[in-house]
Amino acid sequence: MLTKCSPDHFTCRDNQCVPLEKVCNSENDCTDGGDEIDCFTAHPLATYISTSPPQIPLPFQVDVNIRTADVDLMNAAVRANLRLRISWEDARMEMRHLQNVYKRLTLYNSTLWSPNVQTFNSLEFATTASHPVIMAKRLSPGKRVDGEYLSFPGHGNPVVNINDLHTHTYCRYDLLKYPDDIQTCNITFQILNVRQDGLKWELPSSSEVKCPVFHEEFWVKDCRFLLPDNFSSRFFVQLTFRRKNAYHIWATYLPCILLLGIGYGTLLLPLDNFNERDTMSLTTLLVFISLYAQTTASLPRTAYLKRIDLWYVFCIAFLTLVIFTNLATSTTTNTRGTTAEGPFWWHPSGPVEQRNEAWSSKKLSNSSTQQQQQQEQQRHEESRRKRKELVLKTASVVLGVTSLIFIIVYFTGAYITM
């Protein structure tokens, strides 16, 4: 074909000259659009086999972009949406019309080899959000062919496979320090259509992992790319999460401390207000048990006590001791205004203790003896009352100091492990 155009230009049907760099660039540079016809970018050689990798070992590079990650505690798993960007070189094909930016590879009536990626420790098979895209861009000048196109060899111009995956992967969580825990989870990937020692990883370029910047329940503390060895077809993405403790501060610790204060306050009420002390402490204990049941229902069962379990066990034990103290210092007031301890029943001459029933049923013949006995009984009751007041005060001091020490030690340990 005779043309006035130089070898580095494409000749349009109307003899217009277009630089070869602009051929198949998705713009009609020719008047009739002839420069955008037959723009297949991948042209496999005759020896190309689409079911086999280009070479063994195959130089390989992976970049991982974790868009979102959600921790599933009940199923001991993590859900992640991520994008894998895998690049390699394939010397078995010729590429044409490449640009300085990535361009999708297309070919006529054939398929290209690309890595088949699947998660290894998945609860379910990884699904793709869209069909994987194979792209390339030119990294070398290219060879001019008959003033028609620029040819780029497969060697030196890497092919890129972009794959969006949804994974649901099993993880082994350690909830011993919950809710101040740090969890680590490994997502294992396997290249299925390459033998186990068939890859040669290009490090450190394959160590780039982008972490998600936001999660409602956790901080994403770290993301890492791990390899068993430099020739393995398996690789790992390790995620490290640190739980945000703001929720438990407002939903667990603050209500519990307020309830502890209410339960402890019953020890400061007057000795004669037994009904108020007993009712308040019992109600507070029931609320604690309800909160504990609600918290444990949202967590997986473990064979060990979690840190949140220790918190609730202490609170329940504290309130139980408060109730026992109130019962030990209980008093009842009869209708005549005198105070009696323990069970009693009514006699025509007034309420008396059961153990003195036979003795009190006899009529006293000497009024002076009655007065002495009444004074002795009053001194005995006063002595009992003082002992109970002492028990109440001692319990309030001991339980108050114990709870304060426990709270300080508990939150200090939580702060150290953060």
Secondary structure per residue as TSV (DSSP state, phi and psi in degrees):
chain	resnum	aa	ss	phi	psi
A	1	M	-	360.0	123.0
A	2	L	-	-78.0	136.4
A	3	T	-	-151.4	150.7
A	4	K	S	-87.6	-7.3
A	5	C	S	-80.1	149.5
A	6	S	-	-74.9	164.8
A	7	P	T	-61.3	-20.9
A	8	D	T	-95.8	21.5
A	9	H	E	-131.0	150.1
A	10	F	E	-92.9	137.7
A	11	T	E	-97.3	119.3
A	12	C	-	-78.1	169.8
A	13	R	T	-64.9	-27.5
A	14	D	T	-94.9	21.3
A	15	N	S	66.1	16.4
A	16	Q	-	-74.9	141.4
A	17	C	E	-102.6	128.5
A	18	V	E	-124.9	129.4
A	19	P	E	-55.4	142.1
A	20	L	G	-60.8	-26.8
A	21	E	G	-64.8	-20.9
A	22	K	G	-98.3	-0.4
A	23	V	T	-74.3	133.1
A	24	C	T	57.8	46.4
A	25	N	S	-108.0	21.0
A	26	S	S	67.7	19.7
A	27	E	S	-131.4	137.2
A	28	N	-	-82.1	94.8
A	29	D	-	-84.2	-28.4
A	30	C	S	-82.4	151.0
A	31	T	T	-61.2	-39.4
A	32	D	T	-93.4	5.2
A	33	G	-	73.0	19.4
A	34	G	G	-65.9	-20.0
A	35	D	G	-79.4	-3.7
A	36	E	G	-114.3	23.8
A	37	I	S	-105.1	140.8
A	38	D	S	55.9	53.5
A	39	C	-	-94.1	45.6
A	40	F	-	-72.5	128.7
A	41	T	-	-94.6	-23.0
A	42	A	E	-110.7	129.5
A	43	H	E	-132.9	92.3
A	44	P	E	-64.1	148.2
A	45	L	-	-75.6	170.8
A	46	A	T	-64.0	-26.6
A	47	T	T	-88.8	8.5
A	48	Y	-	-73.7	132.7
A	49	I	-	-122.7	115.4
A	50	S	T	-74.3	-12.7
A	51	T	T	-94.5	-2.1
A	52	S	S	-118.8	145.3
A	53	P	-	-68.2	160.7
A	54	P	S	-59.9	-39.0
A	55	Q	S	-161.2	164.8
A	56	I	S	-129.7	123.1
A	57	P	S	-75.4	151.9
A	58	L	E	-100.4	118.8
A	59	P	E	-58.8	132.0
A	60	F	E	-140.2	144.3
A	61	Q	E	-140.8	134.8
A	62	V	E	-129.9	131.5
A	63	D	E	-116.4	134.1
A	64	V	E	-116.8	126.3
A	65	N	E	-117.7	104.2
A	66	I	E	-87.0	109.4
A	67	R	E	-80.0	-49.8
A	68	T	E	-138.6	151.0
A	69	A	E	-145.1	132.5
A	70	D	E	-128.7	125.0
A	71	V	E	-84.1	126.7
A	72	D	E	-110.4	91.7
A	73	L	T	-68.8	-40.5
A	74	M	T	-62.3	-35.5
A	75	N	T	-100.3	7.1
A	76	A	T	50.3	55.8
A	77	A	E	-147.8	173.0
A	78	V	E	-134.6	136.0
A	79	R	E	-103.3	132.3
A	80	A	E	-139.5	140.7
A	81	N	E	-110.7	118.6
A	82	L	E	-140.8	160.8
A	83	R	E	-119.3	123.2
A	84	L	E	-99.1	128.5
A	85	R	E	-116.0	102.5
A	86	I	E	-108.2	132.3
A	87	S	E	-129.6	144.3
A	88	W	E	-156.0	174.2
A	89	E	-	-116.0	141.9
A	90	D	-	-130.9	100.8
A	91	A	T	-76.9	-0.3
A	92	R	T	-87.3	4.2
A	93	M	E	-141.0	159.2
A	94	E	E	-107.1	139.7
A	95	M	E	-115.6	143.2
A	96	R	E	-127.9	159.2
A	97	H	S	59.2	29.5
A	98	L	-	-73.4	150.8
A	99	Q	-	-115.5	-179.2
A	100	N	S	-76.7	-9.4
A	101	V	S	-115.4	163.0
A	102	Y	-	-65.4	135.6
A	103	K	E	-130.9	138.3
A	104	R	E	-67.1	135.7
A	105	L	-	-83.2	128.4
A	106	T	-	-127.8	148.7
A	107	L	-	-147.2	163.9
A	108	Y	S	-98.0	120.2
A	109	N	S	54.3	46.6
A	110	S	-	-163.7	173.7
A	111	T	-	-129.0	156.0
A	112	L	-	-104.6	149.3
A	113	W	-	-73.4	136.6
A	114	S	-	-147.7	152.4
A	115	P	-	-67.0	135.7
A	116	N	-	-95.6	105.0
A	117	V	E	-99.4	134.1
A	118	Q	E	-144.6	147.5
A	119	T	E	-77.1	144.0
A	120	F	S	-94.0	-41.8
A	121	N	S	-105.8	45.0
A	122	S	E	-89.2	145.9
A	123	L	E	-75.5	-23.1
A	124	E	E	-149.2	159.2
A	125	F	E	-63.5	140.8
A	126	A	E	-65.8	136.1
A	127	T	E	-111.0	151.1
A	128	T	E	-97.9	135.8
A	129	A	S	-71.2	-28.8
A	130	S	S	-153.0	170.8
A	131	H	-	-68.0	134.2
A	132	P	-	-55.8	142.2
A	133	V	E	-110.3	129.2
A	134	I	E	-106.0	124.1
A	135	M	E	-134.0	168.9
A	136	A	E	-158.3	157.9
A	137	K	-	-140.7	157.1
A	138	R	-	-81.6	132.5
A	139	L	-	-116.1	-3.7
A	140	S	S	-125.3	162.1
A	141	P	-	-61.1	-32.8
A	142	G	-	90.6	156.3
A	143	K	E	-109.8	129.8
A	144	R	E	-77.8	128.6
A	145	V	E	-119.0	108.1
A	146	D	T	52.3	29.7
A	147	G	T	62.0	23.6
A	148	E	T	-111.0	-40.1
A	149	Y	E	-161.8	170.3
A	150	L	E	-102.0	130.1
A	151	S	E	-105.0	136.3
A	152	F	E	-125.8	127.7
A	153	P	E	-72.2	154.8
A	154	G	S	-66.3	-32.5
A	155	H	T	-77.9	123.4
A	156	G	T	97.0	-9.9
A	157	N	S	-126.9	90.9
A	158	P	-	-65.5	149.0
A	159	V	E	-96.1	141.3
A	160	V	E	-121.5	129.9
A	161	N	E	-109.8	119.8
A	162	I	E	-107.3	120.3
A	163	N	E	-131.6	120.7
A	164	D	E	-95.4	123.9
A	165	L	E	-122.7	146.3
A	166	H	E	-111.1	121.1
A	167	T	E	-122.0	147.7
A	168	H	E	-130.2	97.2
A	169	T	E	-112.0	139.6
A	170	Y	E	-71.1	138.1
A	171	C	-	-134.4	152.5
A	172	R	-	-103.0	102.1
A	173	Y	-	-91.8	142.9
A	174	D	-	-109.8	108.3
A	175	L	-	-100.3	18.4
A	176	L	T	-60.1	-37.2
A	177	K	T	-100.1	12.4
A	178	Y	T	-57.8	133.9
A	179	P	T	-98.3	21.5
A	180	D	S	-109.2	37.0
A	181	D	-	-90.8	157.6
A	182	I	E	-120.4	121.7
A	183	Q	E	-110.4	141.7
A	184	T	E	-122.9	132.2
A	185	C	E	-135.5	135.7
A	186	N	E	-107.4	124.8
A	187	I	E	-98.9	117.0
A	188	T	E	-99.0	128.6
A	189	F	E	-113.9	144.8
A	190	Q	E	-130.3	130.1
A	191	I	E	-85.8	108.7
A	192	L	T	-77.8	-31.2
A	193	N	T	-98.2	26.5
A	194	V	S	-134.5	138.0
A	195	R	-	-64.7	163.0
A	196	Q	T	-59.8	-31.2
A	197	D	T	-108.8	29.2
A	198	G	-	-97.2	5.9
A	199	L	E	-117.8	148.9
A	200	K	E	-123.6	104.8
A	201	W	E	-76.5	135.7
A	202	E	-	-93.1	100.5
A	203	L	T	-106.5	149.5
A	204	P	T	-88.3	10.2
A	205	S	G	-64.5	-21.6
A	206	S	G	-88.6	5.3
A	207	S	G	-95.7	8.6
A	208	E	-	-81.2	117.5
A	209	V	E	-131.6	126.1
A	210	K	E	-100.2	126.9
A	211	C	-	-91.2	153.9
A	212	P	-	-67.4	141.6
A	213	V	S	-91.2	-11.7
A	214	F	-	-140.2	136.7
A	215	H	-	-151.6	139.5
A	216	E	S	-68.9	-35.0
A	217	E	S	-107.3	-23.2
A	218	F	E	-130.2	154.7
A	219	W	E	-92.0	133.2
A	220	V	E	-83.4	102.4
A	221	K	E	-78.2	-36.0
A	222	D	E	-160.5	149.6
A	223	C	E	-133.8	132.6
A	224	R	E	-136.8	151.3
A	225	F	E	-104.6	124.3
A	226	L	E	-125.3	147.4
A	227	L	-	-131.9	139.3
A	228	P	S	-64.0	-42.3
A	229	D	S	-160.5	175.1
A	230	N	T	-76.2	-3.9
A	231	F	T	-122.2	9.4
A	232	S	-	-80.4	148.0
A	233	S	S	-88.9	7.1
A	234	R	E	-115.0	141.1
A	235	F	E	-143.1	162.1
A	236	F	E	-126.1	148.2
A	237	V	E	-119.6	116.5
A	238	Q	E	-100.4	124.4
A	239	L	E	-109.8	134.9
A	240	T	E	-120.7	121.8
A	241	F	E	-113.3	142.1
A	242	R	E	-121.0	125.9
A	243	R	E	-69.4	137.5
A	244	K	-	-76.2	127.9
A	245	N	-	-98.1	5.5
A	246	A	H	-63.8	-38.4
A	247	Y	H	-61.8	-47.7
A	248	H	H	-72.3	-25.3
A	249	I	I	-62.9	-44.2
A	250	W	I	-87.6	-30.5
A	251	A	I	-97.5	-17.3
A	252	T	I	-122.0	-62.1
A	253	Y	I	-69.0	-46.8
A	254	L	H	-62.6	-48.9
A	255	P	H	-60.0	-37.5
A	256	C	H	-66.2	-41.4
A	257	I	H	-64.7	-38.6
A	258	L	H	-64.5	-41.2
A	259	L	H	-67.3	-37.4
A	260	L	H	-61.9	-39.6
A	261	G	H	-63.0	-40.1
A	262	I	H	-65.2	-45.4
A	263	G	H	-62.6	-41.8
A	264	Y	H	-66.8	-32.1
A	265	G	H	-63.6	-23.0
A	266	T	G	-66.3	-24.8
A	267	L	G	-73.1	-15.9
A	268	L	G	-95.4	-4.9
A	269	L	S	-74.6	157.2
A	270	P	-	-56.9	154.1
A	271	L	T	-62.0	-34.4
A	272	D	T	-75.9	-13.6
A	273	N	-	-87.6	55.8
A	274	F	H	-66.3	-41.1
A	275	N	H	-59.9	-43.1
A	276	E	H	-65.8	-43.7
A	277	R	H	-64.0	-43.4
A	278	D	H	-67.8	-43.7
A	279	T	H	-65.1	-45.1
A	280	M	H	-64.6	-44.3
A	281	S	H	-68.4	-40.0
A	282	L	H	-65.3	-42.8
A	283	T	H	-63.0	-41.5
A	284	T	H	-63.1	-40.3
A	285	L	H	-63.4	-41.6
A	286	L	H	-63.7	-38.5
A	287	V	H	-64.3	-40.8
A	288	F	H	-61.9	-44.9
A	289	I	H	-62.3	-39.0
A	290	S	H	-64.1	-43.1
A	291	L	H	-63.4	-41.1
A	292	Y	H	-63.4	-43.9
A	293	A	H	-63.3	-38.8
A	294	Q	H	-66.3	-39.4
A	295	T	H	-69.0	-46.0
A	296	T	H	-67.6	-26.8
A	297	A	H	-67.5	-24.0
A	298	S	T	-93.2	6.3
A	299	L	S	-123.3	151.5
A	300	P	-	-69.2	153.3
A	301	R	-	-74.6	139.7
A	302	T	-	-132.3	157.4
A	303	A	S	-84.8	0.9
A	304	Y	S	-127.5	162.1
A	305	L	-	-82.6	129.4
A	306	K	-	-82.5	166.7
A	307	R	H	-62.7	-35.8
A	308	I	H	-67.1	-30.5
A	309	D	H	-65.2	-42.2
A	310	L	H	-60.9	-37.6
A	311	W	H	-62.5	-48.8
A	312	Y	H	-69.4	-37.4
A	313	V	H	-62.5	-41.7
A	314	F	H	-63.7	-45.3
A	315	C	H	-61.7	-42.5
A	316	I	H	-67.5	-42.0
A	317	A	H	-64.1	-38.9
A	318	F	H	-60.5	-48.3
A	319	L	H	-68.5	-32.3
A	320	T	H	-63.2	-42.7
A	321	L	H	-64.0	-36.0
A	322	V	H	-62.9	-42.9
A	323	I	H	-65.4	-43.3
A	324	F	H	-61.9	-38.4
A	325	T	H	-64.6	-42.7
A	326	N	H	-64.4	-38.1
A	327	L	H	-68.1	-39.1
A	328	A	H	-67.7	-24.8
A	329	T	T	-109.1	24.0
A	330	S	-	-72.5	144.4
A	331	T	-	-136.5	151.3
A	332	T	E	-126.8	141.9
A	333	T	E	-109.5	126.5
A	334	N	-	-84.3	-178.1
A	335	T	T	-74.7	-15.1
A	336	R	T	-94.8	4.6
A	337	G	S	89.8	2.9
A	338	T	-	-94.4	158.7
A	339	T	E	-106.2	135.8
A	340	A	E	-130.8	147.1
A	341	E	-	-106.9	137.8
A	342	G	S	82.1	-172.7
A	343	P	-	-70.8	143.1
A	344	F	E	-147.3	165.7
A	345	W	E	-142.1	166.6
A	346	W	E	-92.6	135.3
A	347	H	E	-119.3	153.3
A	348	P	T	-52.2	-29.7
A	349	S	T	-90.8	1.8
A	350	G	E	127.4	172.2
A	351	P	E	-71.7	136.8
A	352	V	E	-137.3	163.1
A	353	E	E	-77.1	146.2
A	354	Q	G	-62.5	-35.6
A	355	R	G	-69.8	-17.7
A	356	N	G	-105.8	19.1
A	357	E	H	-61.9	-47.2
A	358	A	H	-66.5	-38.2
A	359	W	H	-70.3	-41.8
A	360	S	H	-76.7	-13.9
A	361	S	T	-76.7	-16.8
A	362	K	S	-82.3	144.4
A	363	K	-	-81.5	128.7
A	364	L	-	-80.0	132.1
A	365	S	S	-89.0	-17.6
A	366	N	-	-118.3	116.7
A	367	S	H	-65.6	-31.1
A	368	S	H	-67.9	-36.8
A	369	T	H	-64.5	-38.0
A	370	Q	H	-60.6	-44.6
A	371	Q	H	-63.4	-40.8
A	372	Q	H	-64.0	-42.8
A	373	Q	H	-65.7	-38.9
A	374	Q	H	-64.3	-41.2
A	375	Q	H	-64.3	-40.0
A	376	E	H	-64.1	-40.3
A	377	Q	H	-65.6	-40.5
A	378	Q	H	-63.7	-41.1
A	379	R	H	-64.3	-38.9
A	380	H	H	-64.0	-43.8
A	381	E	H	-66.3	-38.0
A	382	E	H	-65.1	-38.8
A	383	S	H	-63.9	-43.0
A	384	R	H	-61.2	-41.7
A	385	R	H	-63.3	-41.9
A	386	K	H	-64.8	-40.3
A	387	R	H	-62.4	-41.0
A	388	K	H	-68.3	-37.7
A	389	E	H	-63.8	-38.0
A	390	L	H	-65.9	-42.2
A	391	V	H	-61.4	-42.1
A	392	L	H	-64.9	-43.1
A	393	K	H	-67.7	-42.3
A	394	T	H	-62.1	-43.5
A	395	A	H	-63.0	-39.1
A	396	S	H	-64.8	-37.2
A	397	V	H	-72.3	-48.4
A	398	V	H	-63.9	-47.6
A	399	L	H	-67.9	-36.3
A	400	G	H	-63.8	-46.1
A	401	V	H	-66.4	-41.4
A	402	T	H	-61.6	-46.4
A	403	S	H	-64.5	-38.6
A	404	L	H	-64.4	-43.2
A	405	I	H	-63.7	-43.1
A	406	F	H	-62.0	-45.0
A	407	I	H	-63.1	-41.6
A	408	I	H	-64.4	-46.9
A	409	V	H	-64.5	-40.6
A	410	Y	H	-62.5	-51.1
A	411	F	H	-75.5	-26.3
A	412	T	H	-65.6	-43.5
A	413	G	H	-62.9	-38.5
A	414	A	H	-65.8	-37.6
A	415	Y	H	-69.7	-36.8
A	416	I	H	-66.5	-37.0
A	417	T	T	-80.2	-6.5
A	418	M	-	-71.6	360.0
